[in-house]
Amino acid sequence: MILANAFCLFFFLGTGADPVVSAKSNHCLDAAKACNLNDNCKKLRSSYISICNREISPTERCNRRKCHKALRQFFDRVPSEFTYRMLFCSCQDLACAERRRQTILPSCSYEDKEKPNCLDLRGVCRTDHLCRSRLADFHANCRASYHTVTSCPADNYQACLGSYAGMIGFDMTPNYVDSSPTGIVVSPWCNCRGSGNMEEECEKFLRDFTENPCLRNAIQAFGNGTDVNVSPKGPSLQATQAPRVEKTPSLPDDLSDSTGLGTSVITTCTSVQEQGLKANNSKELSMCFTELTTNIIPGSNKVIKPNSGPSRARPSAALTMLSVLMLKLAL
């Protein structure tokens, strides 16, 4: 036992690592051990590792289609308490970060001989209804929001992490771009070379992964254990509502737009009608009378009655007779 302990101490001293710090900092190794203690997690993890590491030929490192399918089964069927710990574990050193990057066996599931254009890769993803749906979920749940504390929509870290994990096993599979323990940068296996006049759109699409504050904060918060019960501390922001605009009553079919009737008169009168006000001898009511007396089609004695209840019929008839009498007196 003493010899074994001496060997371990020699190993850590030889690598220049603090045994206490190294044992505590490799959370990704702890996550893998926890997975192995769960039968379902261990079974499905062993399955995708075996499939993704199986070489087909000297020129074909693996069957990517089968590898993607096995990865989808793992992330869809294993509880997130195991999968998230492996995928988003926090790291303090290079060894831990490299284990995190290797979680999805990137040599088969992620990397390729050449990087395709990101817009082309997006186009391939959109031809598959499930990949298209997962990508849409990612954009909806991980889009950067500058009106929230966490930079995530509704301060929901879990929705963003779930959408990210949901894309693994498709053509748009994302992964960590390097083994940096501190700088978290993820991306699909693509670039924007050869984008032509679509380069700006391509760069914007790629930044949704590489420079996404919501996704980065969500991964860091999960690894640090600070993703629980995240909520804004200040008052919630409310969207500014547009002022209410009253609808202008539609004109009758037999009245053309050339009558020149002012819309302000109609709106004021309509407002009085809608509110059911009895404004006797008021300015509003006189404007309603003006509407009635001026809605006479040129060249005829027809009076256009507004769409109102029966109570408006009696003032209309009286005013019409009054107009005829005034016309005869003038003659």
N, C-alpha and C positions, 0 to 999 in steps of 0.2 A: 504493500500500500504506500509506504514511504517512497519507494522507487517510482511508483506511478505518479505520485504527486510531484516528485522532483522532475520527472519527464515533462509533465504539463507545464510546470513553471519555466522550464528551459525552453519549451516551445513558444510560450508567450513572450519571454524575454528575447528570444532569437528573432521574433517578428517585430519586436519593438512595440507590442500592444499591451495595454493594461488588461489583465485577465478579468477583472471585475467589470470594467467598462465594456470590453468586447462581448462578454457574456450577456450583459444587459442591453446592449445597443442593437443586436441582431434580432430585431422583432420579426423579420421575414422568416428566419429560421424557426423561431417560436411558432409562427403561424403555420408553417409546414408540419411541425410536430403535432400541433393541435388538430390539423386536418387528418393526420394518420391515426388519431385516436377516435375518429368518427368513421364508422363503417362505410357510410354512403360517400362521404368526401374522399376517403382513401381509395375506394373502388373506382370512382369516376376520375380522380386525379391520376391514378395509375394507368387507367385506360388511355387518357389523352397523351400522357407521357410516352407510353409504348407506341401508340400510333404515330405521333409526331416525330419520334426518333427512328422510325423504321425506314431504312434506306431502300428505295425501289431499284435504282441502278446507279452506276458510277456517275451518270450525268443528271440523275433526278434524285435529290436528297430525300424526298418523302412524297407521300400523297397528300397534297395540301387540302384537297377537298375533304378527305376523310379526317384530317387533322382539325379542320375548321368545325366539322360536325361534332367531333368529340369534345372540342372546347365549348361549343354551344351547349351541349348536354351538361357539362360540368357547371357552367355559370347559371344555367337555367334551373337545374335540379338540386344543386347544393345550396343550403342556406347562406345568406350573405355574411353571417357572422364568421364563416370560414373563408369564403371566397374574397371578401373585402380585406380581411386581414392579410391575405397573401398578396393581393394586388395593390393595396394602398398602405402597406406597412411603412413606418417612418424609419429612416436610416441615419446613422452617424458615421459610417465608414463605407469604403468602396466595396468591400465584400458583400455587405448587406444590400447595397444599391444594385449590385450586379445580380444577386439572387432575385431581387424584385423584378429586374428587367427580364430575367430568364423565366419568369412564372409561366408565360404562355408559349414557351419554346419558340422564340422569335425566328430562329433559323429556318423553321418550316412554315409557321403560321403568319409571319410578318415580313421578313426580308425576302428579297428577290435579287436577281442579277442586276437589274436596272430599276430605277425609280420611274414609274409612269407619271404623266402629268396629273395633277390633283383633280382637275375638272374632268379628265377622261375617267379617272377612277370613280369619281362621283357619278358619272354617267352610267358606268357599269353597275354600280350599287343601285341606282334607281330603276334598273331593269328588273330587279328582284324585289317583289312586293314587301318581303319581310325586312330586307336590308334598307329599303327606302323608308319603311316605317320606323326602324331603329334610328336611322340618321335624323329623321324629322324629330323624334323624341329628344335626341341629343341637343339639337339646335333650340328646341323649346325649353328644355330644363337646364341647360348650361349656358344660355346666352348671358352675356355680361349685362348686369343691371346696376346702374349707378344710383338708383333710388333706394337701395337696400343696404343693410349693414355688411352683409357677406358678399356682395356683388352677384348673388344668385337670385333668380326669380323667387319671390316670396320667402327669401332666406332659407330655401330648402336644399341643404347639402345632399341629403339622401337621394332626392330625385335626380340630381346631376350625376352622382356616382353610379346609380342604377342604370342611367342612360348610357354612360360611358362603358360600363361592363357589358351592356346589352349589345354593343357593336362588335365585341370580340367574337371571332369565328365567322366573320363576313369579309368581303373584299375590302371593306373600309376599316379593317381591324387596326386600332391604334395601339401604341406602346411607348414606353420611355425611349427617348432618342439616345441616351447615354447612361453611364453608371454614376452620375454625379449624385452624391448623397444629399446635397443641399438644394441645388437648382433643379426644380421639377419641370421638365419640358416633355410633353407627349405629342405625338403626331402620327397620322397614317403614313404608310410607306409611299410617299409621293413628293414631288416638287412642282415648281411652276415654270420649268423650262419649256420653251416652245408654246407658250400660251398666246403669243401674238397680241391682238388687241383685247384679249380677255385676261391679260395678266393682272390687272387690278382686281378683277373678280376672283381670280385664282388665289392671289395673295390674301384677300379678305377671307376666303374659305379656309385657307391653311392657318391663318391667325386665330380662327375659332378654336383651334387645338393648341397651337404653340404659345399663344399669348392670351390665353383665356383666364382672367382673374377669378371667375367663378369656379372653374374646374381646378385651378391650382389651389385656391383656398380650401375647396372641399377635400382634396387629397391630403393637404397638410393638416387640416382640422381632424380628419379621421385618424391619421397616423399619430397625432398628438393627443387624441382623446378629447378634443374640445368641440366636437360636432354635435353634442347632445344639447337639446333645448336651446338652440340658437334662435333668438328673436330680437327684433329691433328694440332699442331702449328708448328711442324718442317717439313722438307721436307719428302715427302712420300717415303716409302721404296720400292725399285724395286727389283724384284727377279733377282738373278744372272743368266744370260743366259749361257748355255753351249756353248763352241766354236763350230763353224760350222765344220762339218766333211764331206769331199767330199766322195761321193759314189764311190766305186771301180767298174768299168764296169764289168758286168758279162761275164764269159768266154763262148765261143761258145760250143755247145753241143758236138762237136767232138774233143774237146781239154780237156784232163784230167788235174787234178791238179798237176800231176807229171812233167809238163813241166818245172817247176822251174822258171817261168818268174817273175821277181821282181815287186811287186806291186807299188814301188815308181816310176818306169819308166812309168807305166800305168797312175798313178795319175797325174804326171807332164804333160804328153802328153795330157791327158784328160782336164787338166786345161787350156792349151793353146787352145785347140779346142773349149771349152765352151765359152772362152772369145773372140774368134774370132781374136786372135793376129796373126800378120804376122811377126814373128821373124825370118827373113832370116839369115842363118849362125849362129844362136844363139844356146846356150847350150840346151834350151828347145826343139828347132826344131830337133837338132841332136839326142836327146833322143827319139823323136817321130820316127825318121828314124830307130833307134836301135830297137824300138818295132816292126817295120814292117819287118826288116831283120831277126829278131830272132823268129818271129812267124811262123816258118816252122815246120810242124809236122815231127818228126823223121821217116825215112823210106819212105818218099814220097816227091814229088815236090810241094805239095799244100801249098800255102801261106794263112795264116789266115788274112783276111782284117778286121780291126776294123770298128765299126759302125760309119761311118762318111759320109760326103757328097761326091758328085762326084769328088770334087777337089782333093781327096786323091788317086783316082784310078791311075792317071798318074804317080806320084812318086812311087807307089807300083810296077807297071809294069816295070818301068825303073830299079829300084833297083834289081828286080828279075833277069832281063837279065844280069845286071852287076855281080851278084853273080854267074850265070852260066858261064859267060866268065872267071871270075877269077878262077873258079874251073877247066875249061879246060886248062888254061894256067899253072896252077899248075901241072897238069898231064903231 
